[in-house]
Amino acid sequence: METITFEQYKLLKPGIWMRVYIPGNETASAN
């Protein structure tokens, strides 16, 4: 999977972000 930046996260849907994003690399604070 590709690395998702915080800006990418805002563009993507929170649901998808939670699945592909790995907490620990950056501040994983999803609303």
Number of C-alpha atoms within 10 A of each C-alpha: 5 6 10 15 11 15 8 11 16 11 9 12 10 13 9 10 18 14 8 13 19 13 10 7 10 11 9 13 8 10 4
